[in-house]
């Protein structure tokens, strides 16, 4: 019988480097904070550290971050430079992970686990954990893996993604889908199993900062440099804008790229018309990213007419609305479920360079109306995307989970 004073405990499996990371890590943190708001304890179980041992950080291998408990089963937050040391830690962390789960279950302090992984084999392992230690496994369901169209996708990646979507997802005890497409898909492949849709979420409190009114105006796009086709689309649209005086710059926050990828991007930028000023930021701290969001004149996020973009819901959309500035996007995927063109966002009706460029030009030609659109979009975000607004229902979902299964 469970101890009365023991709080409901949710474990997060499949992440490394907590709390370091961008969209996926921010979602993990915000879901955890939403659960904490409901009196549910959360532990982030990390297999390995990602910090550079030559650049020490003030962080223990086990502790608290913004109220969230975390634990590194490798015993270190650093990534060893030597090959043998890294692989030894992989073995050590796996053994310690099992021991940690066993200890939690023995003390009746393990109620459910959220898994965050795109690996079929890791997902199978987590399902085995759930079966052996008798806890429900909940999938953080944020993309349709087999619909991805990465330029560098290998055959093994293709097999992994196929098995993930067609075998693993249907075996999950429950899911937290990010979009209507993924919610519908889970209901079809795992009928009768619990699902709770959590769209993009954001901590709106972190965006309550004053704007720098003296800063030169700019458009901004944020995303991995791996979305190079989208970046090229934005550059082409920016290059096509016709105006008596193009006075807005374009800022690209393009992270996680190699030297050659940034050199290739710069060549593309150098080929734009004279007077087009583009600045590239890479791997910047989150507080600097928030500052760039808040001071932009418009924030860009074109979604492509592909199954992958129909299923996903970019994390940055929540952050864009939190900034209070207008979003320029395309009419695809989740967008129409939350926004209306020229009311709460600027939405191009197709994924074409010229139609997207017209929406960018709208901001140049009608700055006051664009500002009002951003303000109305902010209200949508507060209602739909602030993590606190999902706290109560999410907490109830987990507390009822064991009864439903």
Helices and strands as residue ranges (DSSP letters): E 9-15, H 23-36, E 41-46, E 51-52, E 62-65, E 68-72, E 78-79, H 83-106, E 112-115, H 120-133, E 136-141, G 145-147, H 155-163, I 164-168, H 169-171, E 174-177, H 180-189, E 194-195, G 204-207, E 218-224, H 228-240, E 249-255, H 259-270, E 278-281, H 286-295, E 298-301, H 307-311, H 316-323, E 326-330, H 335-338, E 346-348, H 353-365, H 367-384, G 387-390, H 391-399, H 401-404
